[in-house]
């Protein structure tokens, strides 16, 4: 059921960088629906905006000059066949039912028409089919569309108008249902891309006003205060704040940002207020570009899809040869027409992309954004999983590991209680971790204190029993408060070597002690790794910039095959290149900006939910939930998708071979052959759309929970 080109010619009129204007011509008889043409061109890789002027026959396209060229866009537009373009054009609406209605009316009227009218009506109904088949033959040679037209022509030539009209109706019904199924699979994916609407404070004419996020422009001064997410990439013009950049860098400790510092969209202002000069906004911000990957993935073919299409094309001449052999043996044109009704093309070519899209939708519903069929295909092929540590295998949330009191008379519990007493109203991650540690003590105690003073990016200070207590960074305690720490350098250095973050507590002008914190291991990391091994993964490795001692302990706890510690960002990509050179097919799982090169260079990249926007942009699979179990779910889904595609292939070949054989032996009439062929094709497509055998959201979650329960 293939068709010929929709746009037959493109003549350049004017071009600038990223924008081109053509004068276009349509194939005779092709749809002139302007909106459908615009939607169809919009799915071409790299195209950002399309405008069609039907009166002037002008086609204006804006495209991403970094990823494509005007020549490539033109080639893709000229390659669009009428059926595929119509389906793409109908992506935001139902495919046209007019051809189906016409063929149905003709079929119902066949018996009641005068004998002299039956031939003209049957021929008139079949003319679009015959015309498209002729175009196909002249441009592509013998296709499945040509075979179907030949079957209808033979029935009309034999004056079997009932068979001809029934075949035309079944072909129209099949095409309509196939277009509907493809549209449905596209809509399932696009449903996952509904953008969040947000408002942003900006300075306009000397006043602060709130505007929609899409109204922010480069050069605007954006105001971001405590608790708000920074909506743009830019430079701080004024103010001071603690910014949690864990989503961008994987660093669990917030950093101070002040005038002249760069800030990134998607990071959170935990305390303070910033005036930011907007440099990248809207679609230019990394987070806004993620949806583009999925939109483009609808038109990108995987290796499996291309192989299925080539196989279908190679089988068309075989069907034509079988029809010729049938005529030579039987001299029965009815048998020939029946043979020509069945082919492998549609089910092979359409069921594979529909299965991939159904799997991508199932992934989205289960907390995973899969950016195309290639990602699933490569995830099923991966034999080596490489994990970043912070925010991936670990939680990225700080936990108290050590409390060391340096002054006699104070216990480690006293130290935690003192710090928690003055930090209980402070929402810094370090403060939250200390307060939580105090709550978990057998005897938590609250120390009465005066009003707490918050020093942005430094710490907190108050007075307890007439003595000043300060809790914060070494710089704050040692340099700003003048409290010496050198006497305890050995303990402090040891804790630093272990990869821990230190909180210094000064009391009465002396260093009372230090509290050490680090991010904890996810409770289900070990269970996820065990499950990956059961899903066929041969090796699991960890890469980290952390200290070797800490990395070794974590690797042993998780049962990893190997680890690499003390790495710089560029080292991760180099290690992946070395593994790939050894023949490993690598799935890399990370979350920070420093993981983006590794995510891009891996066979397939997976980014965590709380990961940096840059990491999510570079990855092939982005987790929509902060649950590492989704990594194993993604692998299970990829394997199930491969099984679904393999089973659909076997069904297609087996069923259509049976139909062809029965038709060649004269056991099926043309109408029966057409009904069986179209019926089985639709059934296979529906099976692909339904995702037969794919894991579903609830079952996936239950299985993951069960795995976690075993681990616990």
C-alpha positions in Angstrom: 0.0 0.0 0.0 2.8 2.4 -0.9 2.3 5.6 -2.8 4.2 8.1 -4.9 5.8 11.4 -4.1 3.6 14.2 -2.9 5.8 17.2 -3.8 7.2 16.7 -7.3 9.5 19.8 -7.6 11.1 22.5 -5.4 12.7 25.6 -7.0 14.8 27.8 -4.7 13.7 31.4 -4.6 15.5 32.9 -1.6 17.8 31.5 1.1 19.5 32.7 4.2 21.3 30.9 7.0 18.7 28.6 8.6 15.8 29.7 6.3 14.9 28.9 2.7 12.0 29.7 0.4 11.0 27.4 -2.5 8.4 27.5 -5.2 6.9 24.1 -5.1 4.8 21.8 -7.4 2.6 18.9 -6.3 2.2 15.6 -8.1 -0.9 15.7 -10.3 -3.9 14.5 -8.3 -2.1 15.0 -5.0 -3.8 16.6 -2.0 -3.4 20.4 -2.0 -4.3 20.7 1.7 -2.0 23.5 3.0 -2.2 22.5 6.7 -1.5 18.9 5.9 1.5 19.9 3.8 2.9 22.1 6.6 2.5 19.4 9.2 4.1 16.8 6.9 7.2 19.0 6.2 7.4 19.9 9.9 8.4 16.3 10.8 11.5 16.4 8.6 14.6 16.2 10.7 16.0 19.7 11.6 12.9 21.6 10.5 11.7 24.2 13.0 9.0 26.1 11.3 7.0 25.8 8.0 4.7 28.2 6.2 2.9 27.5 2.9 1.4 30.1 0.6 -0.8 28.1 -1.8 -1.7 31.0 -4.0 2.0 31.8 -4.7 3.0 28.1 -4.5 5.6 29.2 -1.9 7.1 26.9 0.8 9.1 28.7 3.5 11.1 26.5 5.9 13.1 27.5 8.9 15.6 24.8 9.9 18.5 24.2 12.4 21.6 25.0 10.3 23.8 23.2 12.8 22.2 19.8 12.2 21.0 19.9 8.6 21.1 21.9 5.3 18.5 23.3 2.9 19.6 20.6 0.4 19.0 17.8 2.8 15.6 19.2 3.8 14.6 19.5 0.1 15.6 15.8 -0.5 13.5 14.6 2.4 10.5 16.7 1.2 10.8 15.3 -2.3 11.1 11.8 -1.0 7.9 12.0 1.0 5.4 9.6 -0.6 1.7 10.6 -0.7 0.4 8.1 1.9 3.2 8.7 4.4 2.9 12.5 4.0 -0.9 12.3 4.4 -0.4 10.3 7.6 2.1 12.8 8.8 -0.2 15.6 7.9 -3.0 14.0 9.8 -0.9 13.6 12.9 -3.0 16.3 14.7 -6.3 14.9 13.3 -8.0 11.8 12.0 -7.0 10.6 8.5 -9.5 11.4 5.8 -12.3 8.8 5.5 -13.6 10.1 2.2 -11.9 7.4 0.0 -13.2 4.7 2.4 -16.7 6.1 2.2 -16.6 6.3 -1.6 -15.4 2.7 -1.9 -18.0 1.5 0.6 -20.8 3.2 -1.2 -19.7 1.7 -4.5 -19.5 -1.8 -3.0 -23.0 -1.5 -1.5 -24.4 -0.3 -4.9 -22.7 -3.0 -7.0 -25.7 -5.3 -7.1 -28.3 -2.6 -7.7 -26.5 -0.8 -10.6 -27.5 -1.3 -14.2 -25.1 -3.6 -16.0 -24.0 -0.8 -18.2 -22.9 1.3 -15.2 -21.1 -1.3 -13.3 -17.9 -1.1 -15.3 -17.6 2.7 -15.3 -18.4 2.9 -11.5 -15.9 0.2 -10.6 -13.2 1.8 -12.8 -14.0 5.3 -11.5 -13.6 4.1 -7.9 -10.3 2.4 -8.8 -8.8 5.3 -10.7 -7.0 6.8 -7.7 -5.5 3.4 -6.9 -4.5 2.7 -10.5 -3.0 6.2 -10.9 -0.9 6.0 -7.8 0.2 2.5 -8.8 1.3 3.8 -12.2 3.3 6.6 -10.5 4.9 4.0 -8.2 5.8 1.8 -11.2 7.4 4.6 -13.1 9.4 5.9 -10.1 10.2 2.8 -8.0 9.4 -0.2 -10.2 7.2 -3.0 -8.9 5.9 -2.3 -5.4 3.1 -3.8 -3.3 0.9 -0.9 -4.5 1.4 -2.0 -8.1 0.5 -5.6 -7.2 -2.8 -4.5 -5.6 -3.7 -2.3 -8.6 -3.0 -5.3 -10.9 -5.4 -7.4 -8.9 -8.1 -4.8 -9.1 -7.5 -4.4 -12.9 -7.7 -8.1 -13.5 -11.0 -8.3 -11.7 -12.4 -5.4 -13.7 -11.0 -7.1 -16.9 -12.8 -10.3 -16.0 -16.0 -8.3 -15.4 -16.0 -9.5 -11.8 -17.0 -6.1 -10.5 -18.0 -7.4 -7.1 -14.5 -8.6 -6.5 -13.0 -5.4 -7.9 -15.2 -3.2 -5.7 -14.7 -5.4 -2.6 -10.9 -5.3 -3.1 -11.0 -1.5 -3.5 -13.0 -1.2 -0.3 -10.7 -3.5 1.6 -7.6 -1.7 0.4 -9.1 1.7 1.4 -10.2 0.2 4.8 -6.7 -1.2 5.4 -5.0 2.1 4.4 -7.4 4.1 6.7 -6.8 1.8 9.6 -3.1 1.7 9.1 -3.0 5.5 9.0 -5.1 5.7 12.1 -2.8 3.2 14.0 0.3 5.2 13.0 -1.3 8.5 14.0 -2.4 6.9 17.3 1.2 5.7 18.0 2.5 9.2 17.3 -0.1 10.8 19.5 0.8 8.5 22.4 4.3 9.8 22.3 3.4 13.5 21.9 1.1 13.1 24.9 4.3 12.8 27.0 5.6 16.2 25.7 3.1 18.6 27.2 5.2 21.5 28.4 4.8 22.9 31.9 3.5 26.5 31.9 5.5 28.8 34.2 5.8 32.5 35.0 9.0 34.5 35.5 9.8 37.8 37.2 11.7 40.2 35.0 12.6 43.9 35.2 10.7 46.0 32.6 11.0 49.8 32.6 12.5 49.8 36.0 9.8 47.7 37.6 9.5 44.0 38.4 6.7 42.3 36.5 5.6 38.7 36.1 5.4 37.3 32.6 4.9 34.0 30.9 8.1 32.0 30.5 7.9 32.1 26.7 7.9 35.9 26.8 11.4 36.1 28.3 13.9 37.4 25.8 17.7 37.5 25.5 18.9 40.6 27.3 16.1 40.6 29.9 17.0 41.0 33.6 15.4 38.0 35.3 14.7 38.0 39.1 15.0 34.7 41.0 14.4 34.5 44.7 14.5 31.7 47.4 12.7 28.6 46.4 12.5 29.4 42.6 14.1 27.5 39.7 16.3 29.6 37.5 14.5 29.7 34.1 17.4 30.9 31.8 21.1 30.4 31.2 22.9 33.7 32.0 25.2 35.8 34.2 24.5 37.2 37.6 24.1 41.1 37.5 23.6 41.5 41.2 22.6 39.9 44.5 23.9 36.8 46.2 22.4 33.4 46.7 23.1 29.7 47.4 22.2 27.8 44.3 21.6 24.0 44.3 23.2 22.9 41.0 22.8 19.1 41.7 20.6 18.9 38.6 23.4 20.3 36.4 26.7 19.2 38.0 25.8 16.3 40.3 27.4 18.3 43.2 25.2 17.8 46.3 26.4 20.9 48.2 24.9 24.2 47.0 27.3 26.9 45.8 27.4 30.6 46.3 26.6 32.7 43.2 27.2 36.5 43.0 27.8 39.2 40.5 29.8 37.9 37.4 29.0 34.2 38.0 27.3 32.1 35.4 24.1 30.3 36.3 22.2 27.6 34.4 18.5 27.0 33.9 17.0 24.2 36.0 19.1 25.0 39.1 17.4 26.0 42.3 17.9 29.1 44.4 17.9 27.7 48.0 18.6 31.0 49.7 19.1 34.6 48.6 18.1 36.6 45.5 19.7 37.1 42.1 19.3 39.5 39.2 20.3 37.5 36.1 21.1 38.7 32.6 19.3 36.2 30.3 21.7 34.8 27.6 19.8 31.7 26.5 16.0 31.4 26.8 13.1 29.4 25.6 14.1 26.8 22.9 17.8 27.7 23.3 17.8 26.4 26.9 18.8 22.8 27.2 15.7 21.7 29.0 13.5 23.0 26.2 15.3 21.1 23.6 14.6 17.6 25.0 11.1 17.5 23.4 12.7 18.1 20.0 14.5 14.8 20.3 11.3 12.9 20.7 9.5 14.8 17.9 12.4 14.1 15.6 12.5 10.4 16.7 9.1 9.9 15.1 10.7 10.2 11.7 14.0 8.5 12.4 14.3 4.9 11.3 16.2 2.4 13.4 18.4 -0.4 11.9 15.6 -2.9 12.5 13.0 -0.7 10.7 15.3 -0.3 7.7 16.0 -4.0 7.5 12.3 -4.8 7.7 11.6 -2.3 4.8 14.4 -3.7 2.7 13.1 -7.2 3.3 9.6 -6.2 2.3 10.8 -4.6 -0.9 12.8 -7.7 -1.8 9.7 -9.9 -1.4 7.5 -7.9 -3.8 9.2 -9.4 -6.9 8.8 -12.8 -5.4 5.0 -12.3 -5.1 4.9 -11.1 -8.7 6.9 -14.1 -9.8 4.5 -16.4 -7.9 1.6 -14.8 -9.7 3.3 -15.3 -13.1 4.0 -19.0 -12.3 0.4 -19.4 -11.1 -0.9 -18.2 -14.5 1.5 -20.4 -16.5 0.4 -23.5 -14.6 -3.4 -22.8 -14.3 -4.2 -20.2 -16.9 -6.7 -18.9 -14.3 -6.8 -15.1 -14.0 -8.8 -15.5 -10.8 -6.0 -17.3 -9.1 -3.6 -14.7 -10.3 -5.7 -11.9 -8.9 -6.0 -13.8 -5.6 -2.2 -14.1 -5.4 -1.7 -10.4 -6.1 -3.9 -9.5 -3.1 -1.3 -10.8 -0.6 2.1 -9.3 0.1 4.5 -8.8 3.0 5.1 -5.1 2.6 2.7 -3.2 4.8 2.8 -5.5 7.9 6.6 -5.6 7.7 7.1 -1.9 7.1 4.5 -0.6 9.6 4.4 -3.0 12.4 8.0 -2.4 13.4 7.8 1.4 13.9 4.4 1.0 15.5 5.9 -1.5 18.0 8.7 0.9 18.8 6.3 3.8 19.4 4.1 1.6 21.6 7.2 0.7 23.6 8.2 4.3 23.9 4.8 5.2 25.2 4.9 2.3 27.6 8.3 3.6 28.7 6.9 7.1 29.3 4.0 5.8 31.4 6.5 3.8 33.5 8.8 6.8 34.2 11.2 6.7 31.2 11.5 9.0 28.2 13.0 7.1 25.3 14.2 9.3 22.5 13.5 7.0 19.5 13.6 3.5 18.2 17.4 3.5 18.0 17.7 4.0 21.7 15.6 0.9 22.5 17.4 -1.1 19.8 20.8 -0.2 21.3 19.7 -0.7 24.9 18.7 -4.3 24.0 22.1 -4.8 22.4 24.1 -3.3 25.4 26.3 -5.9 27.2 28.2 -3.5 29.6 26.5 -1.0 31.9 28.7 1.8 33.3 27.3 4.0 36.2 28.4 7.4 37.4 28.3 7.4 41.2 26.9 10.7 42.6 23.2 11.0 42.1 23.0 7.7 40.3 24.1 4.8 42.4 24.1 7.2 45.4 21.1 9.4 46.4 22.8 12.7 45.9 21.2 13.7 49.3 23.6 14.3 52.2 23.6 12.1 55.3 25.6 12.6 58.5 28.3 9.9 58.7 30.6 11.2 61.5 30.4 13.6 64.4 33.7 14.4 66.0 33.8 16.6 69.2 37.2 18.1 69.9 36.4 19.7 73.3 36.2 17.5 76.5 32.8 17.3 78.0 31.0 17.3 74.7 29.9 14.1 73.1 29.3 13.5 69.3 25.5 13.5 70.1 25.9 16.9 71.8 27.6 18.3 68.7 24.8 17.2 66.5 22.1 18.5 68.8 23.8 21.9 69.1 24.2 22.2 65.4 20.6 21.1 64.8 19.2 23.5 67.3 20.4 26.6 65.4 19.9 25.1 61.9 16.4 23.7 62.4 14.8 26.7 60.5 17.5 26.7 57.8 16.7 24.8 54.6 20.2 24.2 53.3 20.8 20.5 52.5 23.6 20.4 55.1 21.2 21.8 57.7 18.4 19.4 56.8 20.8 16.5 57.1 22.0 17.6 60.5 18.4 18.1 61.8 17.5 14.7 60.5 20.5 13.1 62.2 19.4 14.8 65.5 15.9 13.4 65.2 17.3 9.8 64.7 19.3 10.0 68.0 18.1 8.0 71.0 18.1 11.2 73.0 17.6 14.2 70.8 17.9 17.5 72.6 17.1 21.1 71.7 19.3 23.9 73.0 17.6 27.2 73.6 19.2 30.0 71.7 18.8 33.6 70.7 17.7 34.8 67.3 19.6 33.0 64.5 21.6 35.0 62.1 21.8 33.6 58.5 25.0 34.5 56.6 24.4 33.6 52.9 26.8 31.1 51.5 28.7 30.9 54.8 26.5 29.5 57.6 24.5 30.5 60.7 25.3 32.1 64.0 23.4 32.5 67.3 24.0 32.7 71.1 23.5 29.7 73.5 24.1 30.3 77.2 25.7 33.6 76.5 28.3 32.2 74.1 28.3 32.7 70.4 27.8 29.5 68.3 28.7 29.4 64.6 27.9 26.6 62.2 29.2 26.6 58.6 32.1 26.3 56.3 35.8 26.3 57.2 36.2 29.7 55.6 33.3 31.1 57.8 34.6 29.6 61.0 38.3 30.1 60.5 38.6 33.3 58.5 35.5 35.3 59.3 35.1 34.2 63.0 38.8 33.8 63.7 38.5 30.3 65.2 41.7 28.2 64.6 41.3 24.7 63.2 45.0 23.8 62.5 45.3 21.7 65.7 42.8 19.2 64.3 44.2 19.0 60.7 44.8 15.3 60.9 41.2 14.4 61.6 39.9 17.0 59.1 42.3 15.7 56.3 41.2 12.1 57.0 37.6 13.0 56.6 38.3 14.9 53.4 40.2 11.9 52.0 37.2 9.8 52.6 35.2 12.1 50.3 33.1 13.7 53.0 31.7 17.2 53.2 32.5 18.9 56.6 30.4 21.3 58.7 32.5 23.2 61.3 31.0 24.1 64.7 32.5 27.0 66.7 31.4 27.6 70.3 32.7 30.4 72.5 35.5 31.2 70.2 36.8 27.6 70.0 36.4 24.8 67.4 33.9 22.5 69.2 34.0 19.8 66.5 33.1 18.9 62.9 30.2 17.0 61.4 31.0 14.9 58.3 28.4 14.2 55.6 28.2 12.4 52.3 25.5 11.3 50.0 24.1 7.8 50.8 23.8 4.7 48.6 20.4 4.2 47.1 18.5 1.4 48.8 17.8 -0.4 45.6 21.1 0.1 43.7 22.3 -3.4 44.5 19.0 -5.0 43.6 19.0 -3.1 40.3 22.4 -4.3 39.4 21.5 -7.9 40.2 18.4 -7.6 38.0 20.5 -6.2 35.1 22.7 -9.2 35.3 19.6 -11.5 35.0 18.6 -9.4 32.0 21.8 -10.5 30.2 24.3 -7.7 31.1 27.8 -9.2 31.3 29.7 -6.4 33.1 28.7 -3.5 35.4 31.3 -0.8 36.2 31.3 2.5 38.1 33.1 5.8 37.3 33.5 8.6 39.8 35.5 11.6 40.8 35.4 10.5 44.4 38.3 9.2 46.4 39.4 5.6 45.6 38.8 4.3 49.2 35.2 5.4 49.1 34.7 4.1 45.6 36.2 0.8 46.5 33.9 0.3 49.4 30.8 1.2 47.3 31.9 -1.1 44.5 32.2 -4.0 46.9 28.9 -3.3 48.5 27.2 -3.3 45.1 29.0 -6.3 43.7 30.5 -4.4 40.7 32.9 -5.9 38.3 35.3 -2.9 38.4 35.5 0.9 39.2 37.5 3.9 38.2 37.9 6.7 40.8 39.4 10.2 41.0 38.3 11.0 37.5 38.0 14.3 35.7 35.0 14.7 33.4 37.1 14.1 30.2 38.4 10.9 31.8 35.0 9.2 31.7 34.6 9.6 28.0 38.2 8.3 27.4 37.4 5.2 29.5 34.2 4.5 27.5 36.2 4.9 24.3 38.7 2.3 25.5 35.9 -0.1 26.5 34.2 0.4 23.1 37.5 -0.3 21.3 37.5 -3.7 23.1 34.1 -4.5 21.6 31.9 -3.6 24.5 28.4 -2.2 23.7 28.0 0.3 26.5 25.0 1.7 28.3 26.2 4.7 30.4 24.1 6.0 33.3 24.8 9.5 34.6 23.2 12.7 35.8 25.6 15.7 35.7 27.0 18.2 33.2 30.3 16.4 33.4 28.6 13.2 32.3 27.3 14.7 29.0 30.4 13.7 26.9 30.1 10.1 28.3 26.4 10.0 27.6 26.9 11.1 24.1 29.7 8.8 23.4 28.2 5.6 24.8 26.3 3.0 22.7 23.3 4.3 24.6 23.1 6.9 27.3 20.7 7.0 30.3 20.2 10.1 32.4 18.8 10.2 35.9 15.6 12.1 36.7 17.4 14.8 38.9 20.2 15.0 36.3 21.4 18.1 34.6 19.4 19.4 31.6 22.6 19.0 29.5 22.8 15.4 30.6 19.2 14.7 29.8 19.7 16.4 26.4 22.7 14.2 25.6 21.1 11.0 26.7 19.1 8.5 24.7 16.9 7.6 27.6 15.9 10.1 30.3 14.4 8.8 33.5 11.3 10.7 34.6 11.4 9.4 38.2 14.2 9.5 40.8 14.4 5.7 40.9 17.4 3.8 39.7 15.2 0.7 39.2 13.9 2.4 36.1 17.3 1.6 34.5 16.6 -2.1 34.7 13.0 -1.5 33.6 14.3 0.3 30.5 16.5 -2.7 29.7 13.6 -5.2 30.3 11.4 -3.0 28.0 14.0 -3.0 25.3 14.4 -6.7 25.3 10.6 -7.2 25.3 10.3 -4.8 22.3 12.8 -6.8 20.4 10.8 -10.0 21.1 7.6 -8.3 20.0 9.2 -7.2 16.7 10.6 -10.7 16.1 7.3 -12.3 16.8 5.4 -9.9 14.5 8.0 -10.6 11.8 7.4 -14.3 12.1 3.6 -13.9 12.1 3.8 -11.7 9.0 5.9 -14.1 7.0 4.0 -17.2 8.2 0.4 -15.8 7.6 1.1 -14.2 4.3 3.0 -17.2 3.0 0.0 -19.3 3.9 -2.4 -16.9 2.2 -0.2 -16.8 -0.9 0.1 -20.5 -1.1 -3.6 -21.0 -0.7 -4.3 -18.4 -3.4 -1.9 -20.1 -5.8 -3.6 -23.5 -5.4 -6.9 -21.9 -6.1 -8.3 -22.3 -2.6 -9.0 -18.6 -2.1 -11.0 -16.1 -4.2 -9.5 -12.7 -4.8 -12.0 -11.3 -2.2 -11.1 -13.9 0.4 -7.4 -13.4 -0.2 -7.8 -9.6 0.1 -9.9 -9.9 3.3 -7.4 -12.3 4.9 -4.4 -10.3 3.9 -5.8 -7.0 5.1 -7.3 -8.5 8.2 -4.1 -10.2 9.3 -2.1 -7.0 8.5 -4.4 -4.9 10.7 -4.3 -7.5 13.4 -0.5 -7.5 13.4 -0.5 -3.7 13.5 -3.0 -3.6 16.4 -0.9 -6.2 18.2 2.1 -3.9 17.7 0.1 -0.8 18.9 -1.1 -2.7 21.9 2.5 -3.6 22.8 1.7 -7.3 23.2 4.2 -8.7 25.7 5.6 -5.3 26.8 5.9 -4.6 30.5 3.3 -2.2 31.8 3.6 0.6 34.3 2.0 -1.1 37.4 3.7 -4.5 36.7 7.0 -2.8 36.1 6.7 -1.0 39.4 5.6 -4.0 41.3 8.5 -6.0 39.9 10.9 -3.3 40.9 9.5 -3.1 44.4 9.8 -6.8 44.7 13.4 -6.7 43.7 14.0 -3.9 46.2 12.3 -6.0 48.9 14.5 -9.0 48.2 17.6 -6.7 48.5 16.4 -5.2 51.7 
